[in-house]
Amino acid sequence: MKRVELFTDGASLGNPGPGGWAALLRYAGREKLLFGGEACTTNNRMELTAALEGLRALKEPCEVDLYTDSQYLQKALDEGWLERWAKNGWRTREGKPVKNQDLWQALLQAMAGHRVRFHWVRGHAGHPENGRVDREARRQAQEQKAKVQAPCPP
């Protein structure tokens, strides 16, 4: 099984606001940078989208070391939130619908067949790859902002 490194980040200018995401895949000395954005989104949605799109880009089952500065993403997987939500019909402990359920479900599907290990890295702390995907996610968010005609609804 190939071993791949995946570095991800998301950004939004406002919450909600224009947003961007970036994912850097690295395998055998080669890199591929993926990125995109949305006109009206949240930071958490962009963090999830970066991980999702990075995993979707893999063409065969892999061992994936996924690096993120999103505690939301890392804790949901490492602390079992995601499994609990699925068992509870996509409801929180308080009985409220889980936010970003569509992306969480898609992420579960994208992870199937891979061995994914999540690693949390402190954002803006000098981690070179995290800095790189952060800059690209912010650039994508700025591009979306330039296109936006009206503010996002609250």
Secondary structure, 3 states (H helix, E strand, C coil): CEEEEEEEEEEECCCCEEEEEEEEEEECCEEEEEEEEEEEECHHHHHHHHHHHHHHCCCCCEEEEEEECCHHHHHHHHCCHHHHHHHCCCECCCCCECCCHHHHHHHHHHHCCCEEEEEECCCCCCCHHHHHHHHHHHHHHHHHHHHCCCCCCC
